[in-house]
Amino acid sequence: MDCVGRAERRRRFRAGNGLANFPRGSCGRKRCRAALATAVHDALAKNGLVAEAGGVTVAPAMKTTSDKGKISGLTLIELLVVLAVIAVLAAMLLPALTGGGPSKMGKCMNNLKQIDLGFLWFAGDNHGRFPMQIPVTNGGTMEFVYSEHTFPHFQKLKSYRLEPRFFVCPFEIYRQAAVSYEALNDLNISYFLNADASMNSPSSSILAGDRFLQASGQPVQPGLFVLTTNLNVSWTPDFHVRGGVLAFADGHAEFSRGDKLNALI
């Protein structure tokens, strides 16, 4: 056993804690206190601590990032997806917070926001283009634009875990939700899609909406509908009262009255 005297142990202890130079018996009381304060401050600083009037605080090391390490900003599509998610969550939580269940109109608007979000996710994965604008050979549905079918475009949302129940308006009495994407057909969809939707002006570009449209007093038939300036477009009175719901390429949905529909389109 290594036997060390009491005085030697004290000297080693002081040296191990940065106090080896602390003046001893030959100094006055004030001088000792000043030296002790200096030694303690130096010892704390070596361990990343700073002594202040209120006690001892940790002084974290300053971290800087180089240009290569900076986090890049969100792209437009990513930002729109985030905003759309927030809008969908708000639409789902608001009825619960107010103590009442969502109305049919609220459910319809939520359906279109969900559809909007799904197509925005698709566009985010495909350079800002929707499936209606991409050939089938490249994973899109462009060729189906000129057919009488709408369901192939909606089938592209399967990868984004959007349930087929969102494709049917709660006011619908003739159509019901598909049990799966494999069983999905036009009779399981209540909404139209705009084949010319664009990300260039997303806040004013209609992406989807209620199918209850009429042009010059005649209901719009299933299939491709080409809108020209000489047509007076409005909503049929069969479902929503005095209007319908539209979803835009920026992720928002809104109720539109019939007298304002032409201005939006």
Backbone as a ProteinNet text record, in pm:
[ID]
protein_1_A
[PRIMARY]
MDCVGRAERRRRFRAGNGLANFPRGSCGRKRCRAALATAVHDALAKNGLVAEAGGVTVAPAMKTTSDKGKISGLTLIELLVVLAVIAVLAAMLLPALTGGGPSKMGKCMNNLKQIDLGFLWFAGDNHGRFPMQIPVTNGGTMEFVYSEHTFPHFQKLKSYRLEPRFFVCPFEIYRQAAVSYEALNDLNISYFLNADASMNSPSSSILAGDRFLQASGQPVQPGLFVLTTNLNVSWTPDFHVRGGVLAFADGHAEFSRGDKLNALI
[TERTIARY]
85.2	0	88.1	49.4	125.8	77.4	157.8	117.3	161.1	69.7	100.1	53.1	136.7	101.2	-13.4	-76.1	-192.3	-158.2	-44.7	-5.4	16	77.2	101.3	-30.3	-131.3	-260.1	-330.6	-322.8	-385	-321.4	-188.1	-120.4	-163.1	-173	-215.2	-359.4	-444	-583.7	-594.5	-520.9	-525.5	-471.5	-366.2	-308.5	-405.4	-476.3	-569.2	-688.6	-719.7	-834.6	-794.5	-673.9	-629.4	-602.2	-572.9	-552.7	-411.4	-319.2	-183.6	-114.2	-151.6	-85.7	-156.8	-253.6	-326.6	-231.9	-213.5	-118.2	-166.1	-73.2	-107.5	-67	-37.9	-26.4	35.7	121.3	189.5	104.4	-17.6	-100.3	-205.8	-260.5	-370.8	-502.4	-606.6	-736.7	-793.2	-787.1	-842.8	-767.6	-634.1	-553.4	-587	-611	-647.1	-780.3	-877.9	-1009	-1000.6	-922.4	-907.7	-841.7	-739.7	-670.6	-760.8	-839.4	-932.1	-1037.3	-1092.1	-1193.3	-1136.3	-1012.7	-948.9	-928	-881.4	-854.8	-982.4	-1089.6	-1218	-1273	-1266.2	-1315.1	-1242	-1106.2	-1027.8	-1064.8	-1087.6	-1123.5	-1258.7	-1357.6	-1489.4	-1484	-1404.7	-1395.3	-1339.7	-1244.9	-1187.4	-1291.1	-1395.9	-1500.7	-1626.9	-1618.2	-1732.9	-1834.9	-1795.9	-1887.9	-1846.5	-1943.7	-1916.8	-1978.3	-1898.2	-1947.1	-2008.5	-2133.1	-2200.2	-2247.5	-2307.1	-2352.1	-2458.1	-2542.5	-2650.6	-2613	-2489.2	-2448.3	-2360.8	-2369.3	-2286.5	-2377.2	-2346.4	-2425.3	-2336.4	-2400.4	-2326.3	-2314.9	-2198.4	-2175.4	-2162	-2269.1	-2261.7	-2169.8	-2103.5	-2013.5	-2092.2	-2041	-2105.8	-2087.6	-2199	-2193.9	-2227.8	-2146.8	-2172.3	-2174.8	-2249.2	-2256.7	-2202.3	-2135.9	-2085	-2197.2	-2169.9	-2271.3	-2319.7	-2229.4	-2269	-2361.4	-2351.5	-2431.7	-2564.6	-2591.5	-2717.6	-2835.1	-2947.3	-3068.5	-3135.1	-3160.3	-3222.2	-3368.6	-3423.4	-3562.5	-3658.7	-3784	-3886.4	-3916.4	-3943.2	-3988.3	-4133.9	-4183.6	-4321.8	-4419.2	-4397.4	-4489.3	-4485.9	-4365.7	-4356.6	-4430.5	-4418	-4488.2	-4638.6	-4685.4	-4828.7	-4881.6	-4802.3	-4844.3	-4857.7	-4761.1	-4767.3	-4892.5	-4920.9	-5039	-5167.6	-5167.5	-5285.9	-5308.6	-5201.3	-5213.1	-5271.6	-5221.4	-5272.8	-5421.4	-5461	-5601.6	-5689.6	-5641.2	-5718.7	-5733.8	-5624.7	-5631.7	-5725.6	-5721.9	-5811.7	-5957.2	-5984.2	-6121.2	-6170.2	-6077.4	-6115.5	-6131.9	-6050.2	-6052.4	-6156.9	-6191.2	-6283.9	-6418.4	-6482.5	-6610.8	-6598.6	-6487	-6468.4	-6452.2	-6382.5	-6361	-6488.4	-6575.6	-6699.8	-6810.2	-6786.3	-6881.3	-6986.9	-6983.6	-7083	-7018.1	-7092.5	-7039.1	-7032.1	-6944.8	-6931.4	-7056.9	-7094.3	-7209.9	-7174.9	-7275.1	-7248.8	-7161.8	-7186.4	-7104.4	-6959.6	-6941.7	-6807	-6737.2	-6810.9	-6752.7	-6714.7	-6799.1	-6769.7	-6642.5	-6630.7	-6512.4	-6388.3	-6401.8	-6288.8	-6249.7	-6348.8	-6318.9	-6231.5	-6270.5	-6196.2	-6057.8	-6044.6	-5911.7	-5822	-5878.5	-5802.3	-5759.2	-5850.5	-5818.1	-5710.9	-5727.2	-5629.5	-5491.1	-5486.1	-5359.6	-5295.1	-5376.1	-5322.4	-5259.7	-5328.1	-5273.3	-5151.2	-5146.3	-5027	-4907.4	-4932	-4823.7	-4773.4	-4865.9	-4826.8	-4743.9	-4789.7	-4716.7	-4578.2	-4568.3	-4438.6	-4339.7	-4390.1	-4304.8	-4281.8	-4350.8	-4344	-4321.5	-4230.2	-4186.1	-4300.6	-4395.3	-4503.4	-4614.1	-4619.8	-4724.1	-4821.9	-4948.4	-5053	-5063.5	-5126.1	-5130	-5194.8	-5292.2	-5358.5	-5263.3	-5144.9	-5049.5	-4925.2	-4930.1	-4816.6	-4863.1	-4790.7	-4831.4	-4837.2	-4918.5	-4933.6	-4799.9	-4719	-4589.8	-4495.7	-4521.1	-4437.3	-4505.6	-4612.3	-4679	-4796.6	-4840.7	-4953.4	-5080.9	-5174.4	-5305	-5349.4	-5255	-5287.6	-5384.5	-5364.8	-5448.8	-5594.5	-5619.7	-5756.8	-5833.9	-5764.9	-5832.9	-5938.5	-5910.6	-6000.8	-6099.1	-6103.5	-6201.3	-6318.2	-6413.1	-6529.2	-6507.9	-6388.2	-6362.4	-6277.1	-6314.1	-6240.4	-6164	-6209.9	-6151.1	-6002.4	-5948.6	-5804.4	-5717.3	-5762.5	-5685.3	-5684.8	-5799.4	-5810	-5734.1	-5719.3	-5646	-5499.8	-5448	-5309.3	-5288.1	-5396.1	-5384.7	-5367.6	-5373.9	-5359	-5223.7	-5119.9	-4984.9	-4972.9	-5068.5	-5062.1	-5164.3	-5213.3	-5300	-5426	-5479.2	-5604.4	-5719.6	-5808.9	-5917.1	-6022.1	-6075	-6175.1	-6302.9	-6327.4	-6449.1	-6449.5	-6332.1	-6324.7	-6369.4	-6391.9	-6426.9	-6577.9	-6656.2	-6802.1	-6853.4	-6931.1	-6990.4	-7099.1	-7105.9	-7208.4	-7350.8	-7367.9	-7500	-7542.5	-7448.1	-7473	-7575.2	-7673.7	-7773.1	-7767.8	-7694.3	-7688.1	-7555.3	-7454.6	-7322.7	-7275.6	-7193.4	-7140.7	-6991.2	-6922.8	-6777.9	-6737.2	-6626.4	-6571.7	-6508.5	-6511.5	-6452.7	-6300.6	-6247.7	-6103.2	-6070.2	-5942.6	-5900.9	-5917.9	-5906.3	-5923.8	-6068.3	-6164	-6305.2	-6352.4	-6264.6	-6302.6	-6344.2	-6457.5	-6500.9	-6571.2	-6621.6	-6680.3	-6801.8	-6870	-6987.2	-6949.9	-6820.1	-6772	-6705.1	-6732.6	-6667.2	-6771	-6766.7	-6860.9	-6797	-6668.6	-6596.4	-6532.1	-6520.5	-6453.3	-6307.9	-6225.7	-6086.7	-6062.5	-5978.5	-5940.9	-5810.2	-5816.4	-5697.3	-5594.5	-5635.1	-5543.3	-5496.7	-5517.1	-5471.1	-5321	-5279	-5139.1	-5082.8	-4953.8	-4884	-4826	-4842.8	-4790.3	-4868.1	-4999.6	-5084.5	-5176.1	-5119.3	-5196.1	-5316.5	-5310.1	-5421.3	-5546.3	-5530.7	-5645.6	-5673.3	-5595.4	-5611.9	-5696.4	-5815.9	-5905.5	-5849.5	-5842.1	-5793.3	-5907.7	-6004.7	-6116.6	-6238.2	-6353.7	-6474.9	-6594	-6705.7	-6829.4	-6866.2	-6915.3	-6949.1	-7083.6	-7154.3	-7290.3	-7287.6	-7225.2	-7213.4	-7316.1	-7351.5	-7434.8	-7382.8	-7391.6	-7346	-7465.5	-7494.1	-7608.7	-7737.4	-7751.3	-7873.3	-7877.9	-7775.7	-7774	-7667.1	-7701.8	-7603	-7484	-7365.8	-7244.3	-7239.3	-7219.7	-7220.1	-7084.2	-7079.9	-6952.5	-6857.4	-6728.6	-6628.2	-6561.6	-6495.6	-6422.5	-6519	-6508.4	-6590	-6497	-6515.4	-6432.4	-6507.9	-6452.5	-6518.3	-6477	-6574.8	-6548.8	-6611.3	-6568.9	-6610.9	-6759.3	-6822.7	-6963.2	-7059.3	-7004.1	-7088.2	-7108	-7228.8	-7260.7	-7263.7	-7160.9	-7145.8	-7204.2	-7278.2	-7337.2	-7351.8	-7407.9	-7429.5	-7573.6	-7590.4	-7726.1	-7786.6	-7915.9	-7979.2	-8008.3	-7958.6	-7998.8	-7933.8	-7814.9	-7741.9	-7713.8	-7601.9	-7571.9	-7671.4	-7701.5	-7795.1	-7719.4	-7756.1	-7703.6	-7551.8	-7492.8	-7349.6	-7285.4	-7151.9	-7074.8	-6935.7	-6856.2	-6721.9	-6617.3	-6514.3	-6402.5	-6272.5	-6180.7	-6047.5	-5945	-5847.5	-5749.2	-5611	-5524.3	-5392.8	-5296.7	-5338.8	-5253.3	-5292.1	-5391.9	-5429.9	-5553.1	-5612.4	-5730.7	-5858.2	-5967.9	-6099.4	-6195.7	-6293.5	-6388.7	-6525.4	-6626.8	-6763.3	-6786.6	-6840.2	-6863.8	-7011.8	-7067.8	-7207.2	-7216.5	-7331.9	-7350.3	-7324.8	-7361.3	-7345.7	-7200.4	-7109.6	-6969.6	-6880.7	-6942.4	-6865.5	-6794	-6861.9	-6799.4	-6675.7	-6678.5	-6562.8	-6444.7	-6469.9	-6360.9	-6302.4	-6389.7	-6343.1	-6277.4
-119.4	0	123.5	218.6	343.9	437.7	452.4	537.6	679.7	772	912.2	990.9	1083.8	1163	1257	1309.8	1398.3	1524.1	1583.9	1707.9	1679.6	1564.4	1530.3	1508.4	1443.2	1421.1	1553.5	1645.5	1776.2	1845.9	1835.2	1901.2	1840.9	1708.2	1643.1	1676.9	1682.5	1718.1	1857.1	1949.8	2086.2	2090.6	2016.3	2016	1954.9	1849.2	1782.3	1867.7	1967.2	2053.1	2193.2	2206.6	2335.9	2435.8	2389.3	2480.3	2471.6	2414.5	2394.4	2526.4	2633	2761.4	2848.4	2791.3	2868.7	2906.5	3036.9	3079.3	3035.9	2994.3	2943.7	3041.4	2992.8	3070.4	3207.9	3236.7	3365.1	3479.7	3454.2	3560.2	3605.9	3725.8	3777.7	3715.5	3736.9	3677	3723.4	3853.6	3905	3848.8	3842.7	3790	3642.8	3571.1	3429	3413.2	3495.2	3486.4	3517.8	3622.8	3660	3547.9	3490.8	3382	3260.9	3232.8	3119.9	3140.2	3262.9	3291.6	3273.1	3320.2	3305.5	3158.9	3082.5	2940.5	2864.5	2892.3	2825.1	2859.4	2988.4	3030.4	2958.4	2946.8	2877.3	2729.8	2668.2	2526.1	2502.2	2591.4	2578.3	2598.8	2697.5	2727.6	2610.9	2538.3	2422.7	2314.6	2311.5	2210	2262.5	2378.3	2430.8	2497.7	2543	2608.6	2753	2838.1	2979.5	3018.6	3079.8	3124.4	3262.6	3277.5	3405.6	3439.7	3559.7	3603.4	3510.3	3453.8	3368.3	3223.1	3185.8	3046.3	3008.2	2882.9	2831.3	2789.2	2833.6	2797.1	2729.7	2645.8	2577.8	2669.4	2678.2	2761.2	2669.3	2646.4	2554.6	2608.4	2515.9	2557	2613.7	2717.8	2779	2688.8	2656.3	2569.9	2649.2	2636.5	2703.6	2599.4	2625.8	2534	2601.9	2524.8	2577.3	2585.9	2644.8	2656.3	2519	2421	2287.1	2223.1	2264.5	2203.5	2270.2	2382.5	2453.3	2373.1	2385.9	2315.4	2395.1	2332.3	2402.3	2430.2	2534.7	2572	2474	2478.5	2392.1	2433.5	2335.7	2367.3	2411	2468.6	2516	2402.9	2289	2176.1	2123.7	2115.4	2069.4	2163.7	2294.4	2391.9	2378.4	2357.6	2342	2216.2	2109.9	1986.9	2008.9	2080.7	2110.5	2190.5	2294.8	2377.3	2295.6	2206.4	2123.3	2028.6	1972.5	1883.9	1959.5	2083.6	2165.2	2193.8	2226.1	2256	2134.5	2016	1893.4	1863.4	1877	1852.7	1950.2	2076.5	2176.2	2141.5	2095.6	2059.9	1939.1	1849.1	1729.9	1758.5	1850.1	1875.8	1977.4	2070.7	2177.2	2126.1	2029	1979.4	1919.1	1849.4	1789.2	1895.7	2004	2110.1	2187.4	2197.7	2272.7	2186.7	2055.8	1968.1	1910	1938.9	1885.6	1808.3	1720.8	1645.2	1729.1	1692.2	1768.7	1758.6	1866.5	1866.7	1796.9	1771.5	1710.6	1800.4	1930.3	2022.2	2019.4	2012.7	2003.5	1875.8	1764.9	1638.2	1643.5	1706.8	1719	1801.3	1911.1	1994.9	1919.9	1842.2	1762.3	1656	1594.7	1497.1	1558.5	1678.2	1742.2	1787.4	1824.1	1859.2	1736.3	1622.1	1497.6	1460.7	1473.8	1446	1542.4	1668.7	1771.2	1733	1693.3	1657.4	1538.6	1437.9	1321.5	1355.9	1439.1	1477.7	1569.3	1649	1731.5	1643.9	1537.5	1443.1	1379.5	1341.5	1283.2	1383.3	1507.9	1610.3	1633.2	1625.5	1642.1	1534.3	1415.8	1304.6	1302.4	1391.7	1387.2	1526.1	1600.7	1729.8	1827.8	1829.7	1926.9	1894.9	1772.3	1733.8	1634.6	1649	1559.6	1439	1329.5	1208.5	1231.9	1324.7	1351.3	1412.9	1456.2	1524.8	1441	1312.8	1222.9	1099.6	1058.2	938.4	813.7	719.8	594.7	522.6	527.7	459.1	516.8	639.1	703.1	709.1	630.5	624	717.4	780.7	872.8	814.9	904.6	861.3	951	1011.1	1108.3	1052.7	928.1	870.6	856.5	849.7	834.2	966.9	1077.8	1207.2	1209.4	1142.8	1145	1028.6	956.8	848.2	897	810.6	846	812.6	771.9	725.3	823.6	837.3	923.9	842.7	722.9	645.3	613.7	597.5	568.2	677.5	804.2	913.3	900.9	866.4	852.6	730	628.8	510.6	541	648.2	686.9	733.6	756.4	801	685.3	563.5	445.9	446.6	490.5	490.9	585.6	678.2	778.3	748.9	624.3	572.9	657.6	710.4	785	687.1	680.8	582.5	619	519.9	545.9	611.2	605.9	667.7	818.6	877.7	1022.8	1065.3	969.1	1001.7	1019.2	998.9	1007.5	1120.5	1210.5	1321.7	1269.7	1322.4	1275.6	1308.5	1399.5	1430.7	1329.9	1247.2	1152.5	1046.9	1022.8	919.1	806	828.8	727.6	652.1	703.9	641.7	610.6	508.3	470	441.4	444.7	428.8	286.8	276	145.3	81.2	-49.4	-120.3	-126.6	-104.4	-108.2	-36.7	-9.3	53.6	-41.6	-170.1	-268.9	-270.1	-237.8	-236.1	-97.6	1.4	139.1	156.5	225	262.7	397.9	446.5	580.9	596.2	487.3	494.2	509	509.9	529.5	666.3	757.9	888.9	999	1100.1	1212.2	1340.1	1337.5	1461.7	1459.8	1580.5	1592.8	1633.2	1616.1	1660.2	1754.2	1852.9	1945.7	1898.3	1853.2	1801.6	1910.2	2036.6	2148.2	2217	2153.4	2213.2	2239	2352.8	2392.9	2438.4	2411.8	2458.3	2598.2	2654.6	2789.3	2895.7	2879.5	2970.7	2885.4	2817.5	2716.9	2770.9	2894.9	2946.6	2974.7	2986.5	3014	2900.7	2794.5	2681.7	2573.1	2549.5	2446.4	2308.2	2224.1	2087.7	1987.2	2004.6	1911.1	1983.3	1916.3	1978	1886	1930.9	1854.1	1833	1714.7	1682.7	1739.5	1805.4	1851.3	1982.2	1977.7	2095.4	2091.9	2210.7	2220.5	2336	2317.3	2417.6	2462.3	2591.9	2649.2	2573.8	2536	2471.6	2321.9	2262.4	2117.9	2051	1942.5	1873.6	1826.1	1841.9	1796.1	1644	1582	1436.8	1379	1251.7	1188.2	1190.1	1193.7	1198.9	1334.9	1361.7	1486.3	1600.8	1706.4	1825.6	1941.4	1996.7	2107.7	2237.1	2320.5	2445.7	2556.4	2620.8	2733.3	2859.8	2972.8	3101.1	3130.2	3063.8	3093.6	3011.6	2929.3	2846.2	2913.5	2906.5	2958.8	2840.3	2831	2715.7	2749	2654.5	2671.5	2534	2531.5	2405.8	2358.8	2228.5	2174.7	2186.6	2200.4	2220.1	2090.5	1978.4	1850.1	1816.3	1868.9	1825.5	1941.9	2009.7	2122.8	2235.6	2309.3	2421.2	2546.4	2597.8	2725.1	2725.7	2610.9	2612.1	2475.1	2473.8	2350.8	2379.6	2274.1	2286.4	2264.9	2350.3	2341.4	2326.7	2247.8	2232.9	2288.6	2361.2	2429.2	2366.2	2397.7	2335	2381	2473.6	2514.1	2443.5	2353.8	2275.8	2324.2	2436.3	2484.4	2447.8	2440.9	2412.9	2520.2	2552.1	2656.6	2629.4	2680.7	2670.3	2784	2750.4	2850.5	2854.8	2972.3	2989.4	2987.5	2951.7	2937	3063.1	3178.9	3303.9	3348.5	3284.4	3323.3	3216.7	3106.7	2996.1	3034.4	3106.1	3143.7	3228.8	3315.7	3401.3	3320.2	3213.8	3130.2	3042.8	2994.9	2904.7	2985.8
0	0	0	-77.7	-87.5	20.9	124.2	235.3	209.4	218.1	193.3	314.1	359.5	474.5	447.7	554.9	542.1	463.8	492.2	419.8	272.4	241.1	100.5	27.4	92.1	28.6	1	95.4	71.8	-47	-57.6	-169.1	-302.4	-306.4	-430.6	-464.6	-361.2	-386.3	-445.5	-387.7	-441	-582.9	-609.4	-744.3	-843.4	-807.3	-897.5	-930.2	-847.1	-871.2	-915.7	-961.4	-1012.6	-903	-780.6	-668.5	-613	-689.1	-638.6	-609	-677.5	-658	-556.8	-488.5	-388.7	-274.6	-245	-141.4	-5	74.4	207.2	315.6	433.3	556.3	547.8	450.5	448.3	399.3	345.9	287.9	385.5	361.5	439.7	396.7	475.8	445.7	313	282.3	155.8	36.5	52	-58.5	-84.5	21.8	6.3	-66	-26.1	-90.4	-238.9	-274.2	-415.8	-494.4	-436.8	-505.6	-520.3	-414.6	-420.9	-528.8	-537.2	-639.5	-779	-798.9	-931.2	-965.9	-870	-894.9	-924.5	-846.8	-870.3	-1007.9	-1046.1	-1178	-1288.7	-1274.7	-1376.6	-1384.6	-1267.9	-1266.6	-1331.4	-1303.5	-1365	-1514.9	-1556.1	-1699.4	-1777.8	-1715.8	-1784.3	-1809.4	-1728.6	-1742	-1809	-1878	-1950.9	-1864.3	-1742.2	-1651.1	-1630.1	-1601.9	-1579.3	-1447.1	-1361.1	-1230.6	-1243.9	-1196.7	-1199.2	-1058.9	-1044.7	-912.9	-856	-942.2	-895.5	-880	-910.3	-900.2	-1016.5	-1057.5	-1166.1	-1280.3	-1400.5	-1517.9	-1619.3	-1702.9	-1808.4	-1927.7	-1985.8	-2104.4	-2223.7	-2299.2	-2413.9	-2520.9	-2589.8	-2696.8	-2812.7	-2873.5	-2989.3	-3109.5	-3175	-3291.8	-3415.5	-3515	-3642.8	-3751.4	-3855.6	-3968.2	-4091.6	-4169.2	-4294.5	-4395.3	-4507.2	-4612.7	-4655.9	-4653.2	-4695.9	-4595.2	-4469	-4366.1	-4342.4	-4409.9	-4389.9	-4443	-4376	-4418.5	-4529.5	-4639.3	-4751.2	-4722.4	-4785.9	-4763.9	-4828.5	-4787.3	-4844.4	-4987.4	-5072.1	-5206.1	-5200.2	-5309.1	-5312	-5286.9	-5351.5	-5336.4	-5193.2	-5133.2	-4995	-4901.2	-4927.5	-4844.6	-4859.7	-4982.6	-5006.1	-4938.9	-4941.2	-4874.4	-4724.5	-4666.1	-4523	-4490	-4572.1	-4548.1	-4564.5	-4664.8	-4686.8	-4569.2	-4515.1	-4398.7	-4280.4	-4258.2	-4147.7	-4167.4	-4292.1	-4319.4	-4295.3	-4335.6	-4315.8	-4166.8	-4092.2	-3948.4	-3879.8	-3923.6	-3864.7	-3893.1	-4015.3	-4051.5	-3972.3	-3937.9	-3863	-3713.1	-3660.2	-3516.5	-3473.7	-3562.2	-3524.4	-3475.2	-3543.9	-3492.2	-3353.4	-3326.6	-3194.9	-3087.4	-3121	-3024.1	-2994.9	-3094	-3074.4	-3015	-3005.8	-2938.9	-3029.8	-3159.1	-3250.7	-3363	-3427.5	-3538.4	-3664.4	-3756.4	-3879.8	-3966.6	-4029.3	-4117.7	-4248.3	-4328.6	-4459	-4544.6	-4538.5	-4616.7	-4569	-4436.1	-4382.1	-4424.3	-4428.7	-4472.4	-4619.3	-4699.9	-4843	-4864.5	-4791.3	-4804.1	-4757.4	-4650.3	-4602.9	-4705.5	-4772	-4877.2	-4986	-5030.1	-5139.2	-5093.6	-4967.6	-4917.1	-4911.9	-4875.9	-4875.4	-5017.8	-5111.8	-5252.6	-5301.3	-5266.2	-5300.9	-5249.3	-5124	-5061.2	-5131.1	-5166.9	-5235.1	-5368.8	-5447.1	-5577	-5562.4	-5457.2	-5432.6	-5397.3	-5321.5	-5293.2	-5422.1	-5508.6	-5637.1	-5716.9	-5723.4	-5797.1	-5737.6	-5605.1	-5541.2	-5580.8	-5613.3	-5655.9	-5806.1	-5878.6	-6025.4	-6085.8	-6027.3	-6082.6	-6103.5	-6010.8	-6017	-6115.2	-6163.4	-6259	-6195.3	-6233.2	-6185.4	-6278.9	-6235.1	-6319.3	-6455.1	-6461.6	-6589.9	-6692.9	-6648.7	-6735.2	-6763.9	-6725.3	-6745	-6821.2	-6924.3	-7000	-6911.9	-6953.1	-6879	-6866.2	-6970.8	-6969.2	-6864.3	-6819.5	-6718	-6581.6	-6566.5	-6437.5	-6421.8	-6531.8	-6525.1	-6583.4	-6615.1	-6668.1	-6784.5	-6854	-6958.4	-7061.7	-7103.6	-7207.6	-7164.5	-7034.8	-6986.3	-6985.3	-7007.9	-7011.5	-7122	-7231.3	-7346.5	-7345.9	-7235.7	-7223.2	-7139	-7114.5	-7033.2	-6885.7	-6851.2	-6715.2	-6635.3	-6507.7	-6416	-6312.2	-6282.4	-6173.2	-6191.2	-6315.1	-6325.3	-6262.6	-6270.2	-6210.8	-6058.3	-6001.8	-5855.9	-5804.9	-5889	-5846.7	-5815.4	-5869.9	-5844.2	-5700.4	-5628.5	-5489.7	-5392.5	-5442.6	-5356.5	-5286.4	-5355.6	-5297.7	-5180.2	-5167.5	-5060.5	-4950.3	-4948.2	-4841.2	-4818.7	-4928.3	-4919.2	-4936.1	-4841.2	-4844.2	-4949.3	-5022.2	-5126.9	-5074.8	-4945.3	-4891.3	-4909.9	-4926.7	-4946.1	-5085.8	-5174.7	-5312.6	-5332.7	-5227.5	-5239.1	-5151.7	-5212.2	-5139.8	-5044.3	-4922.5	-4827.3	-4871.1	-4967	-5020.2	-5126.5	-5168.3	-5277.7	-5236.3	-5322.7	-5295.6	-5398.5	-5508	-5612.6	-5613.1	-5543.3	-5546.8	-5404.6	-5394.4	-5264	-5275.6	-5163.3	-5162.8	-5200.7	-5270.8	-5306.8	-5183.6	-5178.2	-5064.7	-5075.9	-5197.3	-5217.8	-5348.6	-5370.5	-5496.3	-5613.4	-5587.1	-5694.6	-5745.7	-5658.1	-5697.3	-5740.8	-5738.8	-5769.5	-5915.1	-5935	-6069.8	-6061.1	-6173.6	-6177.9	-6086.4	-6057.4	-5970.6	-5823.2	-5795.5	-5658.5	-5640.8	-5734.7	-5731	-5752.3	-5668.7	-5678	-5729.8	-5760.7	-5790.3	-5928.9	-5986.4	-6115.9	-6094	-6197.5	-6194.7	-6312.3	-6291.7	-6398.1	-6460	-6584	-6651.8	-6676.9	-6671.3	-6697.8	-6570	-6454	-6327.9	-6335	-6280	-6293.3	-6160	-6140.2	-6021.3	-6041.6	-6159.1	-6184.9	-6108.8	-6102.5	-6024.9	-5938.3	-5838.2	-5763.4	-5688.2	-5640.3	-5559.8	-5642.9	-5773.7	-5860.7	-5959.1	-5951.8	-6043.1	-5977.2	-6030.5	-5975.8	-6009	-5907.4	-5927.4	-5928.6	-5839.5	-5830.3	-5774	-5780.2	-5728.6	-5740.3	-5684.7	-5695.4	-5841.5	-5871.3	-6010.5	-6053.8	-5962.3	-5991.9	-6070.4	-6186.9	-6271.9	-6384.3	-6427.9	-6548.3	-6633.2	-6762.1	-6858	-6940.3	-6931.3	-7001.3	-6968.4	-6841.2	-6794.5	-6812.1	-6875.1	-6898.5	-6812.2	-6740.6	-6656.8	-6739.8	-6684.9	-6752.1	-6745.5	-6860.2	-6869.3	-6829.8	-6787.8	-6754.1	-6873.3	-6844.3	-6949.6	-6955.1	-7066	-7082.8	-7112.6	-7034.8	-7055.7	-7091.3	-7209.5	-7256	-7229.8	-7145.9	-7109.5	-7206	-7267.3	-7356.9	-7299.4	-7350.6	-7293.4	-7314.8	-7409.9	-7437	-7351.1	-7260.6	-7174.4	-7038.2	-6989.6	-6857.2	-6760.6	-6677.7	-6589	-6452.3	-6397.1	-6263.9	-6199.4	-6079.4	-6009.5	-6028.4	-6036.4	-6039.4	-5899.5	-5888.9	-5757	-5681.4	-5730.4	-5674.7	-5540.5	-5514.8	-5395.7	-5301.2	-5321.2	-5234.2	-5259.8	-5156.6	-5169.6	-5212.3	-5329.7	-5380.7	-5401.4	-5428.2	-5455.1	-5451.4	-5451.3	-5447.9	-5395.9	-5380.5	-5323.8	-5432.5	-5430	-5523.4	-5445.1	-5497.6	-5438.3	-5536.9	-5484.9	-5568.9	-5554.4	-5650	-5657.7	-5549.4	-5463.6	-5351.7	-5222.9	-5230.3	-5114	-5040.9	-5081.6	-5009.7	-5085.5	-5012.9	-5070.3	-5021.3	-5102.3	-5064.9	-5124.5	-5056.5	-5106.7	-5205.2	-5322	-5425.4	-5461.1	-5458.3	-5498.9	-5650.8	-5698.2	-5842.7	-5920.2	-5864.6	-5938.2	-5947.1	-5872	-5874.9	-5940.1	-5984.9	-6038.1	-6166.9	-6255	-6383.3	-6362.7	-6262.8	-6237	-6188.9	-6113.2	-6064.1	-6172.9	-6259.5	-6367.5	-6479.3
[MASK]
+++++++++++++++++++++++++++++++++++++++++++++++++++++++++++++++++++++++++++++++++++++++++++++++++++++++++++++++++++++++++++++++++++++++++++++++++++++++++++++++++++++++++++++++++++++++++++++++++++++++++++++++++++++++++++++++++++++++++++++++++++++++++++++++++++++++++

